[in-house]
Amino acid sequence: MNRTPVEVSVHESSDTSLPARNLAVNSSGSFFEHDWTLWLFRCCLAGAAAAVALSLSPFDLHGWSAAGLGFAVTVVIFLVEHQLKRKSSPGLLGGAIGGLAGALAAVLVCAVIARTAEPEATKSFLEYSALLGFGYVGVTVGSRKLGSLKPGSLQGLLGVRSSGASAQPDGKLLDTSVLIDGRIAEICEAHFLEGPLLVPQFVLHELQSIADSPDSLRRQRGRRGLEVLQRIQKLPNVEVRIIEDASGQTGEVDRKLVELALKLQAKIVTNDFNLNKVASVQGIAILNVNLLANALRPAVLPGEGMRVFILREGKEVNQGVAYLEDGTMVVVDGARRLINKTVDILVTSVHQTPAGKMIFGRLDDRGEGTAAMRQAVGGRSERAARPVYPDSPAD
């Protein structure tokens, strides 16, 4: 029954390998063609610079000496080009602005130097030094300062404040629950979220109110949410935007979040089950971290075997309860007498609930004796290393 899909998938992968290989060959061919054209242009530039220097004879140089000087100038140009290619667009913009500012400052200094009574040679030296020094400082400082800013920070630098008026079809609105949960930071580090992450001001206010709560548990949760947001802001591949509160928005945070998502045409990232349902009814796309975690759990089919550690007794007679590494609860019939032991079971059914997945199984008679013998030999070490899971009301 399971063979046909496997054979079809293998056949399709073999058929699609040829276009992928052709695409790789075409892309590499275009890359070498572009690289060859660029090097040809560079050679022409070096030859032209050598010819110009040979004809003009600068610094009383003639023959090969003048041609070598022209070639050396082109080498310096190529080195500058190589360094500029590594710079980001904000860095190049900052270098250009800083260079212009440095040149303007040098002109003002040169105007003061020209009015002094120093000899002409000294004036020329000071003027050239000011021009080179201010130009260098302006380019380096401007490139570093503006290059370290994120693309969204340029709006604040230019005096443009972000607002919720414009549509953000690629944006994701972050709910308070997903920031307190903290797993959104690992998802962003794994590059599973694209587009800007939008954090409304009322979400920040709610986090701040939770962090200032007199209850120690709520205060810890609020501070964790603020720390997670700061962690996401420091990621270089993630853009975080703070959305200002729109005028006239009052009420609960969930209702304001739904209204803002409808206005921005953005998605909502949340862990709240009720908010998930309300937003889905209104046609808003929801990214639920809990659903993502459930989808990434390994699939278990009836009839498969597994080895589990019976942690406690179940709700029904002769039932034992175990947990997988991801927290999935496993209910085993007839395992009440095997508490604190590792047993082999066969999966009988799998049930999906709103709280997660539950696996039901029975003892595997073929592996019970082996597991019991292993438990008798190393029971003390296994009890010391076994994981502790919280009680779940679902059993």
N, C-alpha and C positions, 0 to 999 in steps of 0.2 A: 504493500500500500504506500510505503514511503519511498519506493524506488523511483517512481516515475518523475516526481518533482526534482529529484536529485539529478537524474539523467538529463532532464530538460535544461536545468540550470547549467550543467557542465557543457552541454551542446551550445547554449547561447553564449557562454563565456568564450568558447573557442571561436565562434563566429565573429564576435565583436573584437577579438584580439587583433585582427588584421587592420580594421580602420584605426584602432588606437595606435598600432605600430606605424601606420602611414602618417598619422597626425604627428607623431613624434619625429619622424624623418622630415616632414615638411617644415615643422617648427625649427629643427636644427639647421635645415638648409637655409631658411630665411635668416637665421641668426648669423651663420657664416657669411652669407651674402652681404648683410648689413655691415658686419665687422670688416670685411674686405674693402667695401666702399669707403669706410671711415679711414682705414689705414692708407688707402690711395690718396684721399684728400690731405691727410697729414703729410705724406711724402711730397705732394705738390706744394704745400705751404712751406715746408723746410727748404725745398729747392728754390722757391720764389724769394724767401728771406735771404738765402745765401747769394742769389743773383743780385738782389738789391744792395746788399752790403758790399759785394764785389765791385759794383758799378759806382757806388758813392764813396767808398774808401773811408769809413769813419775812423776817427782817432789816428789818422795817417797810416792806416793799415792797408796793405795791398796783397793781392794774390790770395793764396790759401788762408792767410791770417784773417782777411776780411770775410771770406766765405765761412770760416770756422766761427767767427763772431756771430754771423747771421744764423748759423745752425744752432749755436748755444742759446740764442734768444728764443728760437722755436722750442728747444728742449724745456726752457723755463715755462713757456706758455703751456706745453703739454702737461707739466707737473701741476700747474695751477688748475688746469682742466680736470686732472685726475682727482684733486682734492675737492673741487667744487661738486663733482658728481656724487660724492658721498654725503653732501649736505642735504638736509630736508628743505622743503619750500619755505617754511618760516625762517629757517636759518639763513637762506640766501636773501630773503627779504630784509631780515635784520642786518645782515652784512652790508647790503646796499644802502639802507637808511643810515647805519652807523658810519659808513664811509663818507656819505654826503655831509653828515653832521661834523665829522672830523675835518673834512676839507674846508667847510665854512669857518670852523674855529681856527684853522691854520691861516686862512686869509686874513682874519681879524688880527691874529698875532703878527703876521707879516706886515700889516699896515702900521702897527706900532713900531716894529723893528726898523722899517724904512725911514722913520722920523728921527732915529737916533744918530749920533755923530760918530758911530763906529766906522772903520774902513769898509770899503765895498766887499772885500773878500770875506770879512767877518759877517757882514749882513747877509751875503749870499749863503754862507754856511748855515747861519741861524734860520734863514727862511726855508731852505731845503730840509733842514732837520725838523722844523715845525710841521712842514707839509707831510713828510714821511711819518713822523711820530704820531700826530693827531689822526692821520688816515689809518695807520695800523691799529691804534687803540679803538677807533670808531668801528672798524670792520670786525675785529675780534670780539669786542664787548657786545656789539649789536647782534652778531651771529649767535653767540652763546645765550644771551638773554632771551631773544625772540625765538630761537630754535628750541629752547626748553619748554615753551608753552605748548599746550595741547590745542588742536584746531578750535575747540569750543571756547578757549580762553581768549582768542583774538577778538571775539565780540565784546567781551568785557574791556579789553585794552582799547578798543575803538569807541567805547561809550555806548554800545548797543546792548541793552538788557534783554535777556531771554524772556519770552512770554508764551502763554498757551494759545495764542491767537492763530498761529499758523498750523497747518496740518502736519502731522509726523507719521506718515504711513509705515515707516520702518522703525519707529520708536517703540520702546517697551516701558510701560509705567510700572514702577516697583511699589509693591504694597508693603505695609509695615510688617506683616507676618513673614514675608520672604526675607526681609533684612534681619529680623530677629532669629530666624531659622539658621542663616549663615551659609547654607549650601550653595547659594547663588554665587558666592565668591569663587568656589572651586569650579563651578560651571563656566564662569567668565574666564578663568585661567585656562580652561581646556578649549577655549575658542568655540563654544557651542552657541553663543549668543552674538548675533550681528545687529548692527544698527545702534543708535544712541540709546542709553538707558536714562529714562526720565524720572526724576524724583520730585514730586510736588512739594510745595512748602508745607502744606498741611500734614503730609507724612512726616516731615522733619519735626514739626511741632508735636505730633503725637509721640514720636520717639523721644523727644526731649521731656515731655510730660511723664512718660513711663520711666525714663532715667532719673527723674527727680521725685519719684514716688517714695513715700515713707516705707513701703514694703520692700524688704531686702531682695526678695526674689524678682519682683517687677523691676526694681532698680537695676539689677544685674542683667535682665533681659533687654532693657532699654539701652544700656551701655554697650551690650553686645551688638545690637543693631547699628548703633553709631560707629562702632569699630569696624563692622563689616562694610559699611558704606565708605569709610575712609580707605579701607583695603582695596575696594573696587576702584576708587578714584586714582589710586597709585598705579594701576595696571596700564601699561603703555598702549595696549591694543583695544582699550575700552574707553568710550567717550561718555561721560556722565554730565547730564544737564539738569540744573535746578529750575523747575518750572514755578513761576510766580502764581500766586492765588489770583484767579479771575474775580472781577468785581461781581458781587451778588451771590457768590457761592457760599452757602451756609448749610449746616446740617452735619450728619455723620460723615466719617472719613470714607466709608465704603460707598455711600451715595455720591459724594463729591468725586471719588475716583472713577466711578462709572460715567458720570457726566463729562468729566475731563477726557476719558477715553473715547467717548462718542464725538466730542468736539475735535480732538486731535486725530481721530481715526487710527489710534494706536492700540497695541495689545497690552494686556495686564499680566504681570508676573506675580503670582500669589500662591499661598498655601491654604487660604481660607476656603473651606468647602462651601459655605453659604454665598460668599462673594463669587465663587466660581459658577454657581447655579444662576444667580441673578444676572451676572454679566453675559452668560451664554444665552439666556432668554432674550436679551436685547441685541444679540448678534455681534457681541464683542469677542474677539479671539482671546483665549486664555492660555497662558503657559503655566501649568501647575507643576511645581517641583516634585510633589508627592507622586503624581502620575508618572513623571519621568523616572523617578526612582523605582516605581513598581514595574515599569516597562523594561528597565535594565536588569531586573532580577532574572536569574537563569530559569528557563522553562522546564517544568517537571510534568511528565505525562504519566497517566495511570499504567501500572505494571512495571515502572522503573524501580530499581532498588537504590537505597541510600543508607548511610550509617549516621545515626544521630545519638545524642546524649540525652537520656530521659532525665529531665530536671525536676519535675514535680508531678503530682497526680492530676488527672483531668476532672472535668465536671461530671461526667457520666461514670458508671461503674466500670472498673478495670481499665480505665483510660489513663494513659501517660502523656505528658506534654513535653515536647522538645522544641528547640529553636535552631534555625539555621544561622549562618554567620551574618546574613543581612537582616536578621530579625524576624523572618517568616516563621510563624507558629506551625508546628507539626503535631497533630493529635494522633496517637498510636493506640489502637485497640489492644487490650490484653497486656499492656506494659506497666500497669500499676505496680506490679511486684518487682519491676526492674528499675526502680528509681535509683539515680546516681550510678547508672551503668550505661555503657555504650552498646547499642544493639543494631542489628541490620533489619531493615523494614522494607516492605513493598508498598508503593503508593497505590491507593485504591481510588482516590478522587481528589480533585483540586477545586476549591471554591474561591471566587473573587468577591470580596466584600468592599464596601466604601472605605474601610479602615486598612485594607490590604489583602494579601493572599493568604489562604489557609490550606494546609495540606493534610489530608487524612490518609492513614496507612495502617497496616497490620504487620505483625512480626513475621520475619522471614525465617522459617524453621531451619532452612539450610545454613544460615549464618549465625543463628542464635548461640549454638554451642561454641563456635570459634570466638565470638565476641565475649561470651561469659568467661571463657578461659583467659582471654587477654585481660579482661577486667580483674580477674582474681590475681594475676601476676602483677599488673601495674595499676591497680585501682587507686592506691594512695596518691600516686603522681598525677593521675588523671583528675582526681577530685581537687587536687591543689591547683591544676591549670585550667579547670573547666570555666567557661564564661558564665557570668551572672546576668540574667535578663530580667527586666521588670515584669510583674504580673500583668496579664492582659485580660480585660473583661470579655474578650471574644471567645474564650474557651468554655 
